[in-house]
C-alpha cells in the first residue's frame, strides 16, 4: 500500500529533518567536548546521548516517510 503525502507535509518534514540533523550534529559536538574536558558529569553525557538516539529515531522515521518505497 502506497501512501501519498501532501506537498505541505513533505516540506514540513524536510524542514524538521534538516533541523534534527543540525541539532544531532550539535549534540555530537557537545558530547565530544564534555568527553575531551574529562567532565565528571557522566549523567549529563548519558542524557545527551539518549536525546541524540531519540533524534536519530525521529530522523529515520522522517527519512522513511520522505523516501518512496521501491519494490524490486
N, C-alpha and C positions, 0 to 999 in steps of 0.2 A: 504494500500500500504506500503510495507516494503522497506526501503531504505538501501542499503548496503554501509557501509563506508570502505574506504581502511585502511589497517594497518597503513600506514603513517599518515593518518588523525586521526585515533584513538589514536595513540601515541602522536601526536602533541596536540590534545585536552586534553588528560590525563595530559600532562606536564603543559599546560595552566591552567587546572582546579586546579592542585596542587599549582601552583604559585598564583592563585587567592585566594585560601583558606588561604595560608600563609599571603598574603597581607591583607586579610579580618581580620584575627586574629590580625595582627599588627595595623590596623586601630582601631579595637576594643580596644586594649590596649592604644593607643594614646588618643582616646576619653575618656576612663576611667581616664587616668592620668590628662588630662585637666580638667575634671569634678572634680576630687579629689582635684586639686590645687585651685579650686574655680576660675578658669580663667574667666575673664570677657569678653573674646573674643568669644561670642556666635556665631558670624558669622563663625569663623573658625571651631567651633564644628559642626555647621549646614552643612558646606561644606564637612567636613569629613563624616558625617552621610549620606549625599546624595551620595557621592562617594562610600561608603560602600554598599548602596542599589543598585547602578548600578552594582557593582561587584557581588552582590547576584543574580541579574537577569541573568548576564552572566554565573555564576556558575550553575544556574538552567537550562539554555539552554544547556550548555555543558553536564551536567549530564543526561538530557533527550536524547541527541543525542547518548551518550555512553551506555545508558541502553536500551536494546531491548524491544519493545512493547510486552506485554504478553496479548494475547486475551484469556479470560477465558470463 
